[in-house]
Amino acid sequence: MDDKVIGRVWADYYPRSRDNRDALQICRIICRLIRAESRRGFVITKSGRLQRVLDACDISKADFDEIEKGLLKEL
């Protein structure tokens, strides 16, 4: 999947993630994909690599953090 497709899937499922467990799971998978992609970048700082991927997918950092923090609480 390319960045634009990931962004469209996120835009479709993120608004439903608070009330729908399946939507939340899809958003969590996207967070993992984004984290993995951000580790492959050539930007100097970790936050710069993550932001580059989020920008390419048109996902806000605040929305990403909300889902990812919930994911980390479960681990």
N, C-alpha and C positions, 0 to 999 in steps of 0.2 A: 504494500500500500504506500502510496506517496503522501506527502505532507498535506496536500489539499483534501484528499480522501479522509485522512485521519481527522482533520479539522471539521469536515462535514459530519462525520460520525459523532464526534464530540458535541457539536452544536445540536445534533438531534437527541442525544442521550443525556447530556449533562443536565438540562433543565428537569428531566424526569428522575434524576439520580437520588433525590431526597425521598421520593415516595415509591420508587420501583427498584427492587433489589437487583433485577437483571440489568437495568440501566446503570446502576452503581457498579456492578461487576465489569461491564464494558468500559466504563470510565477508568476503573482501576487498571485494567489491562492496557489501556491507552497510556496511563501514567507510567507503567513499566516500560512500554515501548519508547516513550519519550526519554525516560531516564537512560535507557540503553543507547539510544541514538545520541544523546548528549555526551556520552562518554567517548564517542568516536570522533568528536570534533577537534579542530585545531586552534580554537580560541584559547587564550592563555588562562583565563579564570574559569572555574567550574560554573559560576553563576552566568557567565557570558555564554558558555556552551549551551546551558539549559535554555536561556532566554532566546538564543538563536533558533533552537528547535521549536520552542513555543510560538515564536513569531512566524515561523514558516508554516505552522499548523493553524495559526490564527486563534490560539488559545490564551486566555489571560492567565497571568502568573497566579493571581488570587484564586481563580477557579481551580487551577491545577493544584495549588497548595491545599485547598479545602479537601479535595478528594485524596490527595497523597497523605495528608496528616491522618485522615481516617484510616487509611490503609496501614500506616505505621503503627497506629494504636492496636490494631488487631494482631500484628506480628509478635 
